[in-house]
Amino acid sequence: METKEISRPVRNKISFISYMILEFAEAFKMNKPAAYQYLKQYGGLDFLFNHWWAMHTDDRYYGLRDLYEVCRKNGGLR
């Protein structure tokens, strides 16, 4: 069976998105699966996937604020 190695840019993207989900969960007092589902339901994950490169250069606070705003504008209540 052949195994393929994940490229560094893909690993960086996965690491950052995972980190932001965990930080979102902590900031809004949610467990990890609930934070993932919330971000998925209200467009936060799409935003992360599309803008992760710019977000990773900014402070964590601003990234969480952006995620909050995206989710709020899409019907999220947190």
mmCIF file of the N, C-alpha and C atoms, coordinates in Angstrom:
data_MODEL
# 
_entry.id   MODEL 
# 
loop_
_atom_site.group_PDB 
_atom_site.id 
_atom_site.type_symbol 
_atom_site.label_atom_id 
_atom_site.label_alt_id 
_atom_site.label_comp_id 
_atom_site.label_asym_id 
_atom_site.label_entity_id 
_atom_site.label_seq_id 
_atom_site.pdbx_PDB_ins_code 
_atom_site.Cartn_x 
_atom_site.Cartn_y 
_atom_site.Cartn_z 
_atom_site.occupancy 
_atom_site.B_iso_or_equiv 
_atom_site.pdbx_formal_charge 
_atom_site.auth_seq_id 
_atom_site.auth_comp_id 
_atom_site.auth_asym_id 
_atom_site.auth_atom_id 
_atom_site.pdbx_PDB_model_num 
ATOM 1   N N  . MET A 1 1  ? 0.840   -1.177 0.000  1.00 0.00 ? 1  MET A N  1 
ATOM 2   C CA . MET A 1 1  ? 0.000   0.000  0.000  1.00 0.00 ? 1  MET A CA 1 
ATOM 3   C C  . MET A 1 1  ? 0.889   1.244  0.000  1.00 0.00 ? 1  MET A C  1 
ATOM 4   N N  . GLU A 1 2  ? 0.580   2.145  -0.867 1.00 0.00 ? 2  GLU A N  1 
ATOM 5   C CA . GLU A 1 2  ? 1.371   3.368  -0.998 1.00 0.00 ? 2  GLU A CA 1 
ATOM 6   C C  . GLU A 1 2  ? 0.811   4.449  -0.073 1.00 0.00 ? 2  GLU A C  1 
ATOM 7   N N  . THR A 1 3  ? 1.700   5.107  0.649  1.00 0.00 ? 3  THR A N  1 
ATOM 8   C CA . THR A 1 3  ? 1.275   6.218  1.494  1.00 0.00 ? 3  THR A CA 1 
ATOM 9   C C  . THR A 1 3  ? 1.784   7.516  0.887  1.00 0.00 ? 3  THR A C  1 
ATOM 10  N N  . LYS A 1 4  ? 0.958   8.530  0.983  1.00 0.00 ? 4  LYS A N  1 
ATOM 11  C CA . LYS A 1 4  ? 1.343   9.834  0.457  1.00 0.00 ? 4  LYS A CA 1 
ATOM 12  C C  . LYS A 1 4  ? 1.565   10.781 1.619  1.00 0.00 ? 4  LYS A C  1 
ATOM 13  N N  . GLU A 1 5  ? 2.581   11.577 1.482  1.00 0.00 ? 5  GLU A N  1 
ATOM 14  C CA . GLU A 1 5  ? 2.904   12.549 2.503  1.00 0.00 ? 5  GLU A CA 1 
ATOM 15  C C  . GLU A 1 5  ? 2.129   13.835 2.248  1.00 0.00 ? 5  GLU A C  1 
ATOM 16  N N  . ILE A 1 6  ? 1.669   14.442 3.315  1.00 0.00 ? 6  ILE A N  1 
ATOM 17  C CA . ILE A 1 6  ? 0.939   15.699 3.212  1.00 0.00 ? 6  ILE A CA 1 
ATOM 18  C C  . ILE A 1 6  ? 1.947   16.833 3.069  1.00 0.00 ? 6  ILE A C  1 
ATOM 19  N N  . SER A 1 7  ? 1.693   17.713 2.131  1.00 0.00 ? 7  SER A N  1 
ATOM 20  C CA . SER A 1 7  ? 2.616   18.819 1.896  1.00 0.00 ? 7  SER A CA 1 
ATOM 21  C C  . SER A 1 7  ? 2.610   19.797 3.072  1.00 0.00 ? 7  SER A C  1 
ATOM 22  N N  . ARG A 1 8  ? 3.667   20.536 3.187  1.00 0.00 ? 8  ARG A N  1 
ATOM 23  C CA . ARG A 1 8  ? 3.804   21.490 4.297  1.00 0.00 ? 8  ARG A CA 1 
ATOM 24  C C  . ARG A 1 8  ? 2.700   22.548 4.297  1.00 0.00 ? 8  ARG A C  1 
ATOM 25  N N  . PRO A 1 9  ? 2.350   23.150 3.143  1.00 0.00 ? 9  PRO A N  1 
ATOM 26  C CA . PRO A 1 9  ? 1.261   24.135 3.165  1.00 0.00 ? 9  PRO A CA 1 
ATOM 27  C C  . PRO A 1 9  ? -0.069  23.550 3.646  1.00 0.00 ? 9  PRO A C  1 
ATOM 28  N N  . VAL A 1 10 ? -0.352  22.319 3.269  1.00 0.00 ? 10 VAL A N  1 
ATOM 29  C CA . VAL A 1 10 ? -1.595  21.675 3.710  1.00 0.00 ? 10 VAL A CA 1 
ATOM 30  C C  . VAL A 1 10 ? -1.547  21.413 5.212  1.00 0.00 ? 10 VAL A C  1 
ATOM 31  N N  . ARG A 1 11 ? -0.407  20.946 5.712  1.00 0.00 ? 11 ARG A N  1 
ATOM 32  C CA . ARG A 1 11 ? -0.253  20.737 7.158  1.00 0.00 ? 11 ARG A CA 1 
ATOM 33  C C  . ARG A 1 11 ? -0.424  22.035 7.917  1.00 0.00 ? 11 ARG A C  1 
ATOM 34  N N  . ASN A 1 12 ? 0.143   23.122 7.396  1.00 0.00 ? 12 ASN A N  1 
ATOM 35  C CA . ASN A 1 12 ? 0.010   24.428 8.052  1.00 0.00 ? 12 ASN A CA 1 
ATOM 36  C C  . ASN A 1 12 ? -1.450  24.875 8.108  1.00 0.00 ? 12 ASN A C  1 
ATOM 37  N N  . LYS A 1 13 ? -2.164  24.666 7.016  1.00 0.00 ? 13 LYS A N  1 
ATOM 38  C CA . LYS A 1 13 ? -3.577  25.041 6.957  1.00 0.00 ? 13 LYS A CA 1 
ATOM 39  C C  . LYS A 1 13 ? -4.387  24.230 7.969  1.00 0.00 ? 13 LYS A C  1 
ATOM 40  N N  . ILE A 1 14 ? -4.168  22.930 7.999  1.00 0.00 ? 14 ILE A N  1 
ATOM 41  C CA . ILE A 1 14 ? -4.883  22.061 8.937  1.00 0.00 ? 14 ILE A CA 1 
ATOM 42  C C  . ILE A 1 14 ? -4.568  22.459 10.374 1.00 0.00 ? 14 ILE A C  1 
ATOM 43  N N  . SER A 1 15 ? -3.305  22.703 10.657 1.00 0.00 ? 15 SER A N  1 
ATOM 44  C CA . SER A 1 15 ? -2.900  23.078 12.013 1.00 0.00 ? 15 SER A CA 1 
ATOM 45  C C  . SER A 1 15 ? -3.559  24.379 12.452 1.00 0.00 ? 15 SER A C  1 
ATOM 46  N N  . PHE A 1 16 ? -3.571  25.372 11.573 1.00 0.00 ? 16 PHE A N  1 
ATOM 47  C CA . PHE A 1 16 ? -4.151  26.661 11.940 1.00 0.00 ? 16 PHE A CA 1 
ATOM 48  C C  . PHE A 1 16 ? -5.658  26.553 12.146 1.00 0.00 ? 16 PHE A C  1 
ATOM 49  N N  . ILE A 1 17 ? -6.344  25.859 11.255 1.00 0.00 ? 17 ILE A N  1 
ATOM 50  C CA . ILE A 1 17 ? -7.795  25.726 11.378 1.00 0.00 ? 17 ILE A CA 1 
ATOM 51  C C  . ILE A 1 17 ? -8.149  24.966 12.657 1.00 0.00 ? 17 ILE A C  1 
ATOM 52  N N  . SER A 1 18 ? -7.408  23.920 12.954 1.00 0.00 ? 18 SER A N  1 
ATOM 53  C CA . SER A 1 18 ? -7.642  23.170 14.195 1.00 0.00 ? 18 SER A CA 1 
ATOM 54  C C  . SER A 1 18 ? -7.414  24.054 15.409 1.00 0.00 ? 18 SER A C  1 
ATOM 55  N N  . TYR A 1 19 ? -6.347  24.822 15.375 1.00 0.00 ? 19 TYR A N  1 
ATOM 56  C CA . TYR A 1 19 ? -6.032  25.743 16.470 1.00 0.00 ? 19 TYR A CA 1 
ATOM 57  C C  . TYR A 1 19 ? -7.165  26.743 16.678 1.00 0.00 ? 19 TYR A C  1 
ATOM 58  N N  . MET A 1 20 ? -7.676  27.319 15.612 1.00 0.00 ? 20 MET A N  1 
ATOM 59  C CA . MET A 1 20 ? -8.719  28.328 15.743 1.00 0.00 ? 20 MET A CA 1 
ATOM 60  C C  . MET A 1 20 ? -10.026 27.729 16.253 1.00 0.00 ? 20 MET A C  1 
ATOM 61  N N  . ILE A 1 21 ? -10.334 26.507 15.876 1.00 0.00 ? 21 ILE A N  1 
ATOM 62  C CA . ILE A 1 21 ? -11.537 25.852 16.399 1.00 0.00 ? 21 ILE A CA 1 
ATOM 63  C C  . ILE A 1 21 ? -11.400 25.668 17.912 1.00 0.00 ? 21 ILE A C  1 
ATOM 64  N N  . LEU A 1 22 ? -10.239 25.222 18.348 1.00 0.00 ? 22 LEU A N  1 
ATOM 65  C CA . LEU A 1 22 ? -10.004 25.046 19.782 1.00 0.00 ? 22 LEU A CA 1 
ATOM 66  C C  . LEU A 1 22 ? -10.059 26.377 20.530 1.00 0.00 ? 22 LEU A C  1 
ATOM 67  N N  . GLU A 1 23 ? -9.475  27.413 19.960 1.00 0.00 ? 23 GLU A N  1 
ATOM 68  C CA . GLU A 1 23 ? -9.497  28.729 20.585 1.00 0.00 ? 23 GLU A CA 1 
ATOM 69  C C  . GLU A 1 23 ? -10.919 29.291 20.642 1.00 0.00 ? 23 GLU A C  1 
ATOM 70  N N  . PHE A 1 24 ? -11.691 29.065 19.597 1.00 0.00 ? 24 PHE A N  1 
ATOM 71  C CA . PHE A 1 24 ? -13.083 29.512 19.574 1.00 0.00 ? 24 PHE A CA 1 
ATOM 72  C C  . PHE A 1 24 ? -13.870 28.802 20.671 1.00 0.00 ? 24 PHE A C  1 
ATOM 73  N N  . ALA A 1 25 ? -13.650 27.499 20.802 1.00 0.00 ? 25 ALA A N  1 
ATOM 74  C CA . ALA A 1 25 ? -14.335 26.728 21.843 1.00 0.00 ? 25 ALA A CA 1 
ATOM 75  C C  . ALA A 1 25 ? -14.003 27.276 23.222 1.00 0.00 ? 25 ALA A C  1 
ATOM 76  N N  . GLU A 1 26 ? -12.755 27.549 23.463 1.00 0.00 ? 26 GLU A N  1 
ATOM 77  C CA . GLU A 1 26 ? -12.337 28.066 24.762 1.00 0.00 ? 26 GLU A CA 1 
ATOM 78  C C  . GLU A 1 26 ? -12.897 29.467 25.016 1.00 0.00 ? 26 GLU A C  1 
ATOM 79  N N  . ALA A 1 27 ? -12.816 30.319 24.015 1.00 0.00 ? 27 ALA A N  1 
ATOM 80  C CA . ALA A 1 27 ? -13.266 31.706 24.177 1.00 0.00 ? 27 ALA A CA 1 
ATOM 81  C C  . ALA A 1 27 ? -14.763 31.798 24.453 1.00 0.00 ? 27 ALA A C  1 
ATOM 82  N N  . PHE A 1 28 ? -15.541 30.907 23.874 1.00 0.00 ? 28 PHE A N  1 
ATOM 83  C CA . PHE A 1 28 ? -16.994 30.970 24.006 1.00 0.00 ? 28 PHE A CA 1 
ATOM 84  C C  . PHE A 1 28 ? -17.557 29.852 24.871 1.00 0.00 ? 28 PHE A C  1 
ATOM 85  N N  . LYS A 1 29 ? -16.687 29.258 25.689 1.00 0.00 ? 29 LYS A N  1 
ATOM 86  C CA . LYS A 1 29 ? -17.099 28.257 26.683 1.00 0.00 ? 29 LYS A CA 1 
ATOM 87  C C  . LYS A 1 29 ? -17.914 27.123 26.069 1.00 0.00 ? 29 LYS A C  1 
ATOM 88  N N  . MET A 1 30 ? -17.369 26.543 24.999 1.00 0.00 ? 30 MET A N  1 
ATOM 89  C CA . MET A 1 30 ? -18.015 25.427 24.313 1.00 0.00 ? 30 MET A CA 1 
ATOM 90  C C  . MET A 1 30 ? -17.064 24.243 24.336 1.00 0.00 ? 30 MET A C  1 
ATOM 91  N N  . ASN A 1 31 ? -17.623 23.040 24.166 1.00 0.00 ? 31 ASN A N  1 
ATOM 92  C CA . ASN A 1 31 ? -16.721 21.910 23.965 1.00 0.00 ? 31 ASN A CA 1 
ATOM 93  C C  . ASN A 1 31 ? -16.302 21.884 22.495 1.00 0.00 ? 31 ASN A C  1 
ATOM 94  N N  . LYS A 1 32 ? -15.277 21.128 22.183 1.00 0.00 ? 32 LYS A N  1 
ATOM 95  C CA . LYS A 1 32 ? -14.710 21.150 20.829 1.00 0.00 ? 32 LYS A CA 1 
ATOM 96  C C  . LYS A 1 32 ? -15.708 20.731 19.745 1.00 0.00 ? 32 LYS A C  1 
ATOM 97  N N  . PRO A 1 33 ? -16.435 19.605 19.931 1.00 0.00 ? 33 PRO A N  1 
ATOM 98  C CA . PRO A 1 33 ? -17.397 19.237 18.883 1.00 0.00 ? 33 PRO A CA 1 
ATOM 99  C C  . PRO A 1 33 ? -18.493 20.294 18.683 1.00 0.00 ? 33 PRO A C  1 
ATOM 100 N N  . ALA A 1 34 ? -18.941 20.914 19.763 1.00 0.00 ? 34 ALA A N  1 
ATOM 101 C CA . ALA A 1 34 ? -19.980 21.946 19.641 1.00 0.00 ? 34 ALA A CA 1 
ATOM 102 C C  . ALA A 1 34 ? -19.445 23.163 18.896 1.00 0.00 ? 34 ALA A C  1 
ATOM 103 N N  . ALA A 1 35 ? -18.198 23.527 19.174 1.00 0.00 ? 35 ALA A N  1 
ATOM 104 C CA . ALA A 1 35 ? -17.595 24.663 18.470 1.00 0.00 ? 35 ALA A CA 1 
ATOM 105 C C  . ALA A 1 35 ? -17.473 24.362 16.979 1.00 0.00 ? 35 ALA A C  1 
ATOM 106 N N  . TYR A 1 36 ? -17.041 23.153 16.639 1.00 0.00 ? 36 TYR A N  1 
ATOM 107 C CA . TYR A 1 36 ? -16.926 22.761 15.240 1.00 0.00 ? 36 TYR A CA 1 
ATOM 108 C C  . TYR A 1 36 ? -18.289 22.846 14.549 1.00 0.00 ? 36 TYR A C  1 
ATOM 109 N N  . GLN A 1 37 ? -19.321 22.283 15.175 1.00 0.00 ? 37 GLN A N  1 
ATOM 110 C CA . GLN A 1 37 ? -20.660 22.292 14.575 1.00 0.00 ? 37 GLN A CA 1 
ATOM 111 C C  . GLN A 1 37 ? -21.200 23.714 14.433 1.00 0.00 ? 37 GLN A C  1 
ATOM 112 N N  . TYR A 1 38 ? -20.959 24.543 15.441 1.00 0.00 ? 38 TYR A N  1 
ATOM 113 C CA . TYR A 1 38 ? -21.409 25.935 15.394 1.00 0.00 ? 38 TYR A CA 1 
ATOM 114 C C  . TYR A 1 38 ? -20.744 26.665 14.237 1.00 0.00 ? 38 TYR A C  1 
ATOM 115 N N  . LEU A 1 39 ? -19.424 26.532 14.124 1.00 0.00 ? 39 LEU A N  1 
ATOM 116 C CA . LEU A 1 39 ? -18.703 27.198 13.039 1.00 0.00 ? 39 LEU A CA 1 
ATOM 117 C C  . LEU A 1 39 ? -19.144 26.670 11.680 1.00 0.00 ? 39 LEU A C  1 
ATOM 118 N N  . LYS A 1 40 ? -19.398 25.394 11.596 1.00 0.00 ? 40 LYS A N  1 
ATOM 119 C CA . LYS A 1 40 ? -19.860 24.795 10.340 1.00 0.00 ? 40 LYS A CA 1 
ATOM 120 C C  . LYS A 1 40 ? -21.250 25.323 9.975  1.00 0.00 ? 40 LYS A C  1 
ATOM 121 N N  . GLN A 1 41 ? -22.138 25.356 10.943 1.00 0.00 ? 41 GLN A N  1 
ATOM 122 C CA . GLN A 1 41 ? -23.519 25.761 10.694 1.00 0.00 ? 41 GLN A CA 1 
ATOM 123 C C  . GLN A 1 41 ? -23.638 27.230 10.291 1.00 0.00 ? 41 GLN A C  1 
ATOM 124 N N  . TYR A 1 42 ? -22.805 28.092 10.874 1.00 0.00 ? 42 TYR A N  1 
ATOM 125 C CA . TYR A 1 42 ? -22.962 29.531 10.651 1.00 0.00 ? 42 TYR A CA 1 
ATOM 126 C C  . TYR A 1 42 ? -21.874 30.153 9.777  1.00 0.00 ? 42 TYR A C  1 
ATOM 127 N N  . GLY A 1 43 ? -21.172 29.341 9.001  1.00 0.00 ? 43 GLY A N  1 
ATOM 128 C CA . GLY A 1 43 ? -20.248 29.861 8.003  1.00 0.00 ? 43 GLY A CA 1 
ATOM 129 C C  . GLY A 1 43 ? -18.841 30.161 8.484  1.00 0.00 ? 43 GLY A C  1 
ATOM 130 N N  . GLY A 1 44 ? -18.550 29.903 9.746  1.00 0.00 ? 44 GLY A N  1 
ATOM 131 C CA . GLY A 1 44 ? -17.223 30.170 10.265 1.00 0.00 ? 44 GLY A CA 1 
ATOM 132 C C  . GLY A 1 44 ? -16.147 29.284 9.656  1.00 0.00 ? 44 GLY A C  1 
ATOM 133 N N  . LEU A 1 45 ? -16.478 28.021 9.425  1.00 0.00 ? 45 LEU A N  1 
ATOM 134 C CA . LEU A 1 45 ? -15.490 27.120 8.823  1.00 0.00 ? 45 LEU A CA 1 
ATOM 135 C C  . LEU A 1 45 ? -15.177 27.514 7.389  1.00 0.00 ? 45 LEU A C  1 
ATOM 136 N N  . ASP A 1 46 ? -16.194 27.875 6.640  1.00 0.00 ? 46 ASP A N  1 
ATOM 137 C CA . ASP A 1 46 ? -15.954 28.335 5.266  1.00 0.00 ? 46 ASP A CA 1 
ATOM 138 C C  . ASP A 1 46 ? -15.048 29.564 5.272  1.00 0.00 ? 46 ASP A C  1 
ATOM 139 N N  . PHE A 1 47 ? -15.323 30.474 6.189  1.00 0.00 ? 47 PHE A N  1 
ATOM 140 C CA . PHE A 1 47 ? -14.498 31.672 6.321  1.00 0.00 ? 47 PHE A CA 1 
ATOM 141 C C  . PHE A 1 47 ? -13.058 31.301 6.651  1.00 0.00 ? 47 PHE A C  1 
ATOM 142 N N  . LEU A 1 48 ? -12.867 30.365 7.592  1.00 0.00 ? 48 LEU A N  1 
ATOM 143 C CA . LEU A 1 48 ? -11.524 29.916 7.951  1.00 0.00 ? 48 LEU A CA 1 
ATOM 144 C C  . LEU A 1 48 ? -10.808 29.308 6.756  1.00 0.00 ? 48 LEU A C  1 
ATOM 145 N N  . PHE A 1 49 ? -11.489 28.426 6.032  1.00 0.00 ? 49 PHE A N  1 
ATOM 146 C CA . PHE A 1 49 ? -10.864 27.780 4.879  1.00 0.00 ? 49 PHE A CA 1 
ATOM 147 C C  . PHE A 1 49 ? -10.489 28.782 3.797  1.00 0.00 ? 49 PHE A C  1 
ATOM 148 N N  . ASN A 1 50 ? -11.309 29.798 3.609  1.00 0.00 ? 50 ASN A N  1 
ATOM 149 C CA . ASN A 1 50 ? -11.045 30.768 2.547  1.00 0.00 ? 50 ASN A CA 1 
ATOM 150 C C  . ASN A 1 50 ? -10.050 31.854 2.929  1.00 0.00 ? 50 ASN A C  1 
ATOM 151 N N  . HIS A 1 51 ? -9.917  32.146 4.229  1.00 0.00 ? 51 HIS A N  1 
ATOM 152 C CA . HIS A 1 51 ? -9.092  33.276 4.654  1.00 0.00 ? 51 HIS A CA 1 
ATOM 153 C C  . HIS A 1 51 ? -8.018  32.910 5.667  1.00 0.00 ? 51 HIS A C  1 
ATOM 154 N N  . TRP A 1 52 ? -7.705  31.645 5.800  1.00 0.00 ? 52 TRP A N  1 
ATOM 155 C CA . TRP A 1 52 ? -6.760  31.208 6.833  1.00 0.00 ? 52 TRP A CA 1 
ATOM 156 C C  . TRP A 1 52 ? -5.390  31.853 6.659  1.00 0.00 ? 52 TRP A C  1 
ATOM 157 N N  . TRP A 1 53 ? -4.973  32.048 5.433  1.00 0.00 ? 53 TRP A N  1 
ATOM 158 C CA . TRP A 1 53 ? -3.625  32.578 5.203  1.00 0.00 ? 53 TRP A CA 1 
ATOM 159 C C  . TRP A 1 53 ? -3.494  33.995 5.763  1.00 0.00 ? 53 TRP A C  1 
ATOM 160 N N  . ALA A 1 54 ? -4.477  34.824 5.541  1.00 0.00 ? 54 ALA A N  1 
ATOM 161 C CA . ALA A 1 54 ? -4.435  36.179 6.089  1.00 0.00 ? 54 ALA A CA 1 
ATOM 162 C C  . ALA A 1 54 ? -4.657  36.158 7.601  1.00 0.00 ? 54 ALA A C  1 
ATOM 163 N N  . MET A 1 55 ? -5.543  35.296 8.070  1.00 0.00 ? 55 MET A N  1 
ATOM 164 C CA . MET A 1 55 ? -5.852  35.243 9.495  1.00 0.00 ? 55 MET A CA 1 
ATOM 165 C C  . MET A 1 55 ? -4.670  34.775 10.330 1.00 0.00 ? 55 MET A C  1 
ATOM 166 N N  . HIS A 1 56 ? -3.858  33.893 9.783  1.00 0.00 ? 56 HIS A N  1 
ATOM 167 C CA . HIS A 1 56 ? -2.771  33.340 10.602 1.00 0.00 ? 56 HIS A CA 1 
ATOM 168 C C  . HIS A 1 56 ? -1.670  34.368 10.880 1.00 0.00 ? 56 HIS A C  1 
ATOM 169 N N  . THR A 1 57 ? -1.669  35.466 10.128 1.00 0.00 ? 57 THR A N  1 
ATOM 170 C CA . THR A 1 57 ? -0.661  36.498 10.357 1.00 0.00 ? 57 THR A CA 1 
ATOM 171 C C  . THR A 1 57 ? -1.111  37.515 11.395 1.00 0.00 ? 57 THR A C  1 
ATOM 172 N N  . ASP A 1 58 ? -2.368  37.437 11.788 1.00 0.00 ? 58 ASP A N  1 
ATOM 173 C CA . ASP A 1 58 ? -2.936  38.405 12.715 1.00 0.00 ? 58 ASP A CA 1 
ATOM 174 C C  . ASP A 1 58 ? -2.977  37.828 14.124 1.00 0.00 ? 58 ASP A C  1 
ATOM 175 N N  . ASP A 1 59 ? -3.259  38.660 15.080 1.00 0.00 ? 59 ASP A N  1 
ATOM 176 C CA . ASP A 1 59 ? -3.396  38.241 16.466 1.00 0.00 ? 59 ASP A CA 1 
ATOM 177 C C  . ASP A 1 59 ? -4.612  37.330 16.620 1.00 0.00 ? 59 ASP A C  1 
ATOM 178 N N  . ARG A 1 60 ? -4.528  36.391 17.535 1.00 0.00 ? 60 ARG A N  1 
ATOM 179 C CA . ARG A 1 60 ? -5.617  35.442 17.795 1.00 0.00 ? 60 ARG A CA 1 
ATOM 180 C C  . ARG A 1 60 ? -6.921  36.176 18.107 1.00 0.00 ? 60 ARG A C  1 
ATOM 181 N N  . TYR A 1 61 ? -6.838  37.251 18.851 1.00 0.00 ? 61 TYR A N  1 
ATOM 182 C CA . TYR A 1 61 ? -8.024  38.024 19.223 1.00 0.00 ? 61 TYR A CA 1 
ATOM 183 C C  . TYR A 1 61 ? -8.806  38.472 17.984 1.00 0.00 ? 61 TYR A C  1 
ATOM 184 N N  . TYR A 1 62 ? -8.099  38.993 16.997 1.00 0.00 ? 62 TYR A N  1 
ATOM 185 C CA . TYR A 1 62 ? -8.774  39.488 15.792 1.00 0.00 ? 62 TYR A CA 1 
ATOM 186 C C  . TYR A 1 62 ? -9.372  38.346 14.972 1.00 0.00 ? 62 TYR A C  1 
ATOM 187 N N  . GLY A 1 63 ? -8.702  37.209 14.945 1.00 0.00 ? 63 GLY A N  1 
ATOM 188 C CA . GLY A 1 63 ? -9.248  36.046 14.254 1.00 0.00 ? 63 GLY A CA 1 
ATOM 189 C C  . GLY A 1 63 ? -10.530 35.560 14.899 1.00 0.00 ? 63 GLY A C  1 
ATOM 190 N N  . LEU A 1 64 ? -10.546 35.520 16.234 1.00 0.00 ? 64 LEU A N  1 
ATOM 191 C CA . LEU A 1 64 ? -11.760 35.106 16.942 1.00 0.00 ? 64 LEU A CA 1 
ATOM 192 C C  . LEU A 1 64 ? -12.872 36.121 16.743 1.00 0.00 ? 64 LEU A C  1 
ATOM 193 N N  . ARG A 1 65 ? -12.519 37.393 16.746 1.00 0.00 ? 65 ARG A N  1 
ATOM 194 C CA . ARG A 1 65 ? -13.526 38.439 16.512 1.00 0.00 ? 65 ARG A CA 1 
ATOM 195 C C  . ARG A 1 65 ? -14.129 38.297 15.111 1.00 0.00 ? 65 ARG A C  1 
ATOM 196 N N  . ASP A 1 66 ? -13.277 38.042 14.123 1.00 0.00 ? 66 ASP A N  1 
ATOM 197 C CA . ASP A 1 66 ? -13.768 37.862 12.757 1.00 0.00 ? 66 ASP A CA 1 
ATOM 198 C C  . ASP A 1 66 ? -14.693 36.657 12.657 1.00 0.00 ? 66 ASP A C  1 
ATOM 199 N N  . LEU A 1 67 ? -14.312 35.545 13.277 1.00 0.00 ? 67 LEU A N  1 
ATOM 200 C CA . LEU A 1 67 ? -15.167 34.358 13.264 1.00 0.00 ? 67 LEU A CA 1 
ATOM 201 C C  . LEU A 1 67 ? -16.509 34.645 13.934 1.00 0.00 ? 67 LEU A C  1 
ATOM 202 N N  . TYR A 1 68 ? -16.462 35.341 15.063 1.00 0.00 ? 68 TYR A N  1 
ATOM 203 C CA . TYR A 1 68 ? -17.682 35.713 15.773 1.00 0.00 ? 68 TYR A CA 1 
ATOM 204 C C  . TYR A 1 68 ? -18.597 36.532 14.862 1.00 0.00 ? 68 TYR A C  1 
ATOM 205 N N  . GLU A 1 69 ? -18.039 37.525 14.198 1.00 0.00 ? 69 GLU A N  1 
ATOM 206 C CA . GLU A 1 69 ? -18.831 38.404 13.328 1.00 0.00 ? 69 GLU A CA 1 
ATOM 207 C C  . GLU A 1 69 ? -19.435 37.648 12.152 1.00 0.00 ? 69 GLU A C  1 
ATOM 208 N N  . VAL A 1 70 ? -18.651 36.770 11.535 1.00 0.00 ? 70 VAL A N  1 
ATOM 209 C CA . VAL A 1 70 ? -19.158 35.980 10.409 1.00 0.00 ? 70 VAL A CA 1 
ATOM 210 C C  . VAL A 1 70 ? -20.333 35.122 10.866 1.00 0.00 ? 70 VAL A C  1 
ATOM 211 N N  . CYS A 1 71 ? -20.158 34.433 11.986 1.00 0.00 ? 71 CYS A N  1 
ATOM 212 C CA . CYS A 1 71 ? -21.227 33.567 12.491 1.00 0.00 ? 71 CYS A CA 1 
ATOM 213 C C  . CYS A 1 71 ? -22.456 34.375 12.900 1.00 0.00 ? 71 CYS A C  1 
ATOM 214 N N  . ARG A 1 72 ? -22.247 35.509 13.544 1.00 0.00 ? 72 ARG A N  1 
ATOM 215 C CA . ARG A 1 72 ? -23.369 36.359 13.963 1.00 0.00 ? 72 ARG A CA 1 
ATOM 216 C C  . ARG A 1 72 ? -24.159 36.842 12.756 1.00 0.00 ? 72 ARG A C  1 
ATOM 217 N N  . LYS A 1 73 ? -23.459 37.234 11.708 1.00 0.00 ? 73 LYS A N  1 
ATOM 218 C CA . LYS A 1 73 ? -24.138 37.720 10.496 1.00 0.00 ? 73 LYS A CA 1 
ATOM 219 C C  . LYS A 1 73 ? -24.907 36.613 9.774  1.00 0.00 ? 73 LYS A C  1 
ATOM 220 N N  . ASN A 1 74 ? -24.517 35.369 10.050 1.00 0.00 ? 74 ASN A N  1 
ATOM 221 C CA . ASN A 1 74 ? -25.192 34.221 9.432  1.00 0.00 ? 74 ASN A CA 1 
ATOM 222 C C  . ASN A 1 74 ? -26.192 33.554 10.370 1.00 0.00 ? 74 ASN A C  1 
ATOM 223 N N  . GLY A 1 75 ? -26.572 34.240 11.442 1.00 0.00 ? 75 GLY A N  1 
ATOM 224 C CA . GLY A 1 75 ? -27.611 33.738 12.320 1.00 0.00 ? 75 GLY A CA 1 
ATOM 225 C C  . GLY A 1 75 ? -27.139 33.133 13.628 1.00 0.00 ? 75 GLY A C  1 
ATOM 226 N N  . GLY A 1 76 ? -25.865 33.118 13.883 1.00 0.00 ? 76 GLY A N  1 
ATOM 227 C CA . GLY A 1 76 ? -25.344 32.573 15.132 1.00 0.00 ? 76 GLY A CA 1 
ATOM 228 C C  . GLY A 1 76 ? -25.665 33.484 16.308 1.00 0.00 ? 76 GLY A C  1 
ATOM 229 N N  . LEU A 1 77 ? -25.817 32.897 17.479 1.00 0.00 ? 77 LEU A N  1 
ATOM 230 C CA . LEU A 1 77 ? -26.235 33.667 18.644 1.00 0.00 ? 77 LEU A CA 1 
ATOM 231 C C  . LEU A 1 77 ? -25.127 33.916 19.640 1.00 0.00 ? 77 LEU A C  1 
ATOM 232 N N  . ARG A 1 78 ? -23.973 33.312 19.498 1.00 0.00 ? 78 ARG A N  1 
ATOM 233 C CA . ARG A 1 78 ? -22.905 33.470 20.493 1.00 0.00 ? 78 ARG A CA 1 
ATOM 234 C C  . ARG A 1 78 ? -22.125 34.739 20.262 1.00 0.00 ? 78 ARG A C  1 
# 
